[in-house]
Amino acid sequence: MPGDDDLHFVEELLGSLGISSGEKPVLKVLGGGVSNLVVKVETQSGESFVVKTSLPRLRVEEDWFADRERIFREASCLKVIAEYVGQNFAPKVLGEDHAHYACLLECAPEGTVTWKKELLEGRVDPAITEKVAFFLSQFHGKTRGVESIKSTFSDPANFIQLRINPYLVRTSERHPDLKEPLDEIIANLLSKKLCLVHGDFSPKNILLLPDGRVWIIDCEVAHYGNPAFDVAFCANHLILKALHLSSYRHLDEVRNFWRSYWRAAGFSQQEQFSVRVLGALMLARVDGKSPAEYLSEKDRTTVRELSRILISDRVDDFKKLALMVEEKIPS
């Protein structure tokens, strides 16, 4: 649990919003993954909201630092989601505290769970997968070519600090024989500027609300770039869970997500490249700076062997990749 010093910024922020200390708000740490501190605030008057602040050093075994200004990029991205896709897909941004690198967000209602939790507990719902794919296709499609968004999110520094270096560059360092194909992927991701990219489109950042809505959160890696990254990033998490749980149903949802997105998004020229990114990210979640915590050593070996083939052979056919994954699932 964070100490008083860690939570002091929350008390100061509440004061700036006119909430007196006399209300004795209850502060509950929700977590925040490896890169943030997230605190739920409940006041005596019945209000509740979330305060989120970015950490200078991420909570991983290796040294991993990032610019704390990324929290304001996240707030900007949530506003873009609300304006271009719909407020039902994201929490409202209620305020920003630049002194403490924090933002104030609408709190999800009781009963909200992450898609990651549902998937890891073996619950697969094609309707949710369709909603997720629909959101991503709209998010990419509706931000394509919007100059104001391109200008706001043009700096790739966060993407390089939080994705390119710890995932792909680190994987290349640990697998030097794969450096050439991995460098090709990195160059494409940094050169293609097509639309707004979430950058952390993972099931842990997709909230399932009790009323059926889906909220997209944690978009601090948002940048104007190649949509192939988001599609591959999400598909990778689904594939890892399919392998971890030996689940054909989870693999079916990978196919469902992939098919639904590319049918609606209008970026078909990037699909083959997205397959290559997917292979690289599979290996990155085993040998990068942020390995998937739920994978067993056996899982890691399976993913490592499979993804090394995908990368070295430059596999860019999704059906072939899915079949290769399927062959690794015990019948």
C-alpha positions in Angstrom: 0.0 0.0 0.0 1.3 3.5 -0.8 2.1 5.7 2.2 0.9 9.1 3.1 3.5 10.8 0.9 2.3 8.8 -2.1 -1.3 9.8 -1.5 -0.6 13.5 -0.6 -1.2 14.5 -4.2 -4.7 13.1 -4.1 -5.6 15.2 -1.0 -4.2 18.4 -2.7 -6.1 17.6 -5.9 -9.4 17.1 -3.9 -8.8 20.5 -2.3 -8.4 22.2 -5.6 -11.8 20.7 -6.6 -13.5 22.2 -3.6 -13.7 19.0 -1.6 -12.7 19.8 1.9 -10.8 17.5 4.2 -13.8 17.7 6.5 -15.6 15.3 4.2 -13.0 12.7 5.0 -12.9 11.0 1.6 -12.1 7.3 1.6 -9.1 6.5 -0.6 -8.7 3.0 -2.1 -5.7 2.0 -4.2 -6.9 0.1 -7.3 -3.5 -0.7 -8.7 -2.4 0.9 -12.0 -0.4 -1.9 -13.5 3.3 -1.4 -13.9 3.3 2.3 -14.9 0.7 4.2 -12.7 -0.9 4.6 -9.3 -4.7 4.6 -9.5 -6.8 5.6 -6.5 -10.5 5.4 -6.1 -12.0 8.4 -4.1 -15.3 8.1 -2.3 -16.7 11.2 -0.5 -19.2 11.2 2.3 -21.7 12.9 -0.1 -21.7 9.8 -2.2 -19.5 10.9 -5.1 -16.8 8.6 -6.4 -14.1 9.1 -9.0 -10.6 7.9 -9.8 -7.3 9.8 -9.5 -4.5 8.4 -11.6 -0.9 9.5 -11.6 2.0 8.3 -13.7 5.1 6.8 -12.2 8.6 7.8 -13.2 9.9 4.3 -12.9 7.8 1.3 -13.9 7.2 -1.6 -11.6 9.2 -4.3 -13.4 12.4 -6.1 -12.5 14.6 -4.3 -15.0 15.1 -0.5 -14.9 12.4 1.1 -17.1 11.8 4.8 -17.0 9.3 7.0 -18.9 8.2 10.6 -19.2 5.5 11.3 -16.6 3.8 13.7 -19.0 2.3 10.7 -20.6 -0.7 10.9 -18.2 -1.9 14.0 -20.1 -1.6 12.3 -23.4 -3.9 9.6 -21.9 -6.4 12.3 -20.9 -6.2 13.8 -24.4 -6.8 10.3 -26.0 -9.8 9.7 -23.8 -11.3 12.9 -25.0 -10.7 11.9 -28.6 -12.5 8.6 -27.9 -15.5 10.5 -26.5 -15.7 12.9 -29.4 -15.0 10.6 -32.3 -16.3 7.2 -31.2 -18.6 8.0 -28.4 -18.6 8.8 -24.7 -20.0 5.4 -23.9 -16.6 3.9 -24.8 -14.5 5.7 -22.2 -14.6 7.3 -18.8 -15.1 11.1 -18.7 -12.0 13.2 -17.9 -13.0 15.4 -15.0 -9.8 17.2 -14.4 -6.0 17.3 -14.7 -3.4 18.2 -12.1 -0.1 19.1 -13.8 1.8 19.6 -10.6 1.3 16.0 -9.6 1.1 14.4 -13.1 -2.4 13.2 -12.4 -5.8 13.2 -13.9 -9.3 12.8 -12.5 -11.5 10.3 -14.2 -15.1 9.1 -14.0 -15.3 5.9 -11.9 -16.6 2.7 -13.4 -19.7 1.4 -11.6 -19.6 -1.5 -9.1 -19.6 -4.9 -10.9 -17.2 -3.7 -13.6 -14.5 -6.3 -14.5 -11.6 -6.4 -17.0 -11.9 -8.4 -20.1 -8.6 -10.0 -19.1 -10.2 -11.4 -15.9 -13.0 -12.9 -17.9 -10.7 -14.5 -20.4 -8.3 -15.9 -17.9 -11.2 -17.5 -16.0 -12.3 -19.2 -19.2 -15.3 -17.1 -20.0 -15.5 -16.3 -23.7 -18.3 -14.2 -25.2 -18.2 -13.5 -28.9 -20.5 -10.4 -28.4 -17.8 -8.8 -26.3 -15.1 -9.6 -29.0 -17.3 -8.0 -31.6 -17.7 -4.8 -29.5 -14.0 -4.6 -29.0 -13.3 -5.0 -32.7 -16.0 -2.5 -33.6 -14.5 0.1 -31.2 -11.0 -0.4 -32.6 -12.1 -0.1 -36.2 -14.0 3.1 -35.4 -11.2 4.5 -33.3 -8.7 4.0 -36.1 -11.0 4.9 -39.0 -12.5 8.1 -37.6 -9.1 9.5 -36.6 -7.5 8.8 -40.0 -6.3 12.0 -41.6 -7.5 14.3 -38.9 -4.8 17.0 -38.8 -5.6 18.3 -35.3 -5.2 14.7 -33.9 -2.1 14.1 -36.0 -0.5 17.3 -34.6 -1.5 16.5 -31.0 -0.2 13.0 -31.0 2.7 13.3 -33.5 5.5 12.8 -30.9 6.4 9.1 -30.8 8.6 9.4 -27.7 6.1 7.6 -25.4 5.6 4.8 -27.9 9.4 4.4 -28.2 10.0 4.5 -24.4 7.1 2.2 -23.5 6.8 -0.2 -26.5 9.5 -0.1 -29.1 12.5 -0.2 -26.8 11.2 -2.5 -24.0 9.4 -4.9 -26.3 11.0 -5.0 -29.7 14.5 -3.7 -29.1 15.0 -5.7 -26.0 13.7 -8.9 -27.8 16.2 -8.2 -30.6 19.0 -7.9 -28.0 18.1 -11.3 -26.6 17.7 -12.9 -30.0 20.4 -11.2 -32.2 19.8 -13.7 -35.0 16.3 -12.1 -35.4 17.6 -8.5 -35.4 17.1 -7.9 -39.2 13.3 -8.9 -39.3 12.7 -7.1 -36.0 14.4 -3.9 -37.3 12.1 -4.1 -40.4 9.1 -4.1 -38.1 10.3 -1.3 -36.0 11.1 0.9 -39.0 7.6 0.3 -40.4 5.9 1.1 -37.1 7.8 4.4 -36.8 7.4 5.5 -40.4 3.7 4.8 -41.1 1.5 7.7 -39.8 -2.1 6.7 -40.6 -4.3 7.3 -37.6 -4.5 7.5 -33.8 -3.1 4.3 -32.2 -4.0 3.4 -28.6 -0.6 1.6 -28.0 -1.7 -0.6 -25.1 -4.9 -2.2 -26.5 -4.9 -5.1 -24.1 -7.8 -7.0 -22.4 -6.6 -5.6 -19.1 -7.4 -2.1 -20.4 -10.8 -3.1 -21.6 -13.5 -2.7 -18.9 -16.8 -4.6 -19.1 -19.5 -2.6 -17.4 -22.6 -4.2 -15.9 -24.9 -2.4 -18.3 -23.1 -3.9 -21.3 -20.9 -1.0 -22.2 -17.2 -1.4 -22.9 -14.7 1.2 -21.7 -11.3 1.6 -23.1 -8.7 2.9 -20.7 -4.9 3.3 -20.1 -4.1 5.0 -23.4 -0.9 6.8 -22.3 1.0 5.3 -25.2 -1.4 6.9 -27.7 0.4 8.2 -30.8 -0.3 8.9 -34.5 1.0 5.9 -36.2 0.3 2.4 -37.7 -3.0 0.8 -36.7 -1.4 -2.6 -37.3 0.2 -2.3 -33.8 -3.1 -2.2 -31.9 -4.6 -5.1 -33.8 -1.5 -7.2 -33.2 -1.2 -6.2 -29.6 -4.8 -7.3 -28.7 -4.6 -10.4 -30.8 -1.4 -11.4 -29.1 -3.0 -11.3 -25.7 -5.8 -13.5 -26.9 -3.3 -16.0 -28.4 -1.3 -16.2 -25.3 -4.4 -17.0 -23.3 -5.4 -19.6 -25.8 -2.1 -21.3 -25.4 -2.0 -20.9 -21.6 -5.5 -22.3 -21.2 -5.2 -24.8 -24.0 -8.4 -23.3 -25.3 -9.7 -23.6 -28.9 -12.5 -21.3 -27.8 -10.1 -18.5 -27.1 -8.3 -19.1 -30.4 -11.7 -18.8 -32.1 -12.1 -15.4 -30.5 -8.7 -14.4 -32.0 -10.0 -15.3 -35.4 -13.3 -13.5 -34.7 -11.5 -10.3 -33.5 -9.2 -10.3 -36.5 -11.9 -10.9 -39.1 -14.2 -8.3 -37.6 -11.6 -5.6 -37.3 -10.1 -5.9 -40.8 -13.6 -6.2 -42.4 -14.6 -2.8 -40.9 -11.5 -0.8 -40.5 -10.5 0.3 -44.0 -6.8 -0.4 -43.5 -6.6 -3.7 -45.4 -3.2 -2.8 -46.8 -1.7 -3.1 -43.3 -3.1 -6.6 -42.5 -0.1 -8.6 -43.6 2.2 -6.4 -41.8 0.1 -6.7 -38.6 0.7 -10.5 -38.8 4.4 -9.8 -38.6 4.0 -7.5 -35.7 1.9 -10.2 -34.0 4.7 -12.7 -34.2 7.2 -10.2 -32.8 4.9 -9.2 -29.9 4.4 -12.9 -29.0 8.2 -13.2 -28.4 8.3 -9.8 -26.7 5.8 -11.0 -24.0 8.2 -13.8 -23.2 11.7 -12.2 -23.6 11.0 -8.5 -23.5 11.0 -6.2 -20.4 7.4 -6.9 -19.5 6.7 -10.7 -19.8 3.1 -11.9 -19.4 2.9 -12.8 -15.7 0.5 -15.7 -16.1 2.5 -17.8 -18.5 4.2 -20.9 -17.1 7.7 -21.9 -18.1 6.2 -24.5 -20.4 4.0 -21.8 -22.0 7.0 -19.6 -22.4 8.9 -22.3 -24.2 6.0 -23.0 -26.5 5.5 -19.3 -27.4 9.3 -18.7 -27.8 9.7 -21.6 -30.2 6.6 -20.7 -32.2 7.3 -16.9 -32.4 10.9 -17.4 -33.4 9.7 -19.3 -36.5 7.1 -16.6 -37.3 9.6 -13.8 -37.1 12.5 -15.6 -38.9 10.2 -16.8 -41.7 8.5 -13.4 -41.9 5.1 -15.0 -41.8 2.4 -12.5 -42.8 -0.6 -14.8 -43.4 -3.0 -14.7 -40.4 -4.6 -18.1 -41.3 -1.2 -19.7 -41.4 -0.3 -18.2 -38.0 -3.6 -19.3 -36.4 -3.1 -22.8 -37.7 0.4 -22.9 -36.3 -0.9 -21.8 -32.9 -3.7 -24.4 -33.1 -1.2 -27.1 -33.6 0.3 -26.2 -30.2 -2.9 -26.7 -28.3 -3.4 -30.2 -27.0 -6.4 -32.0 -28.5 
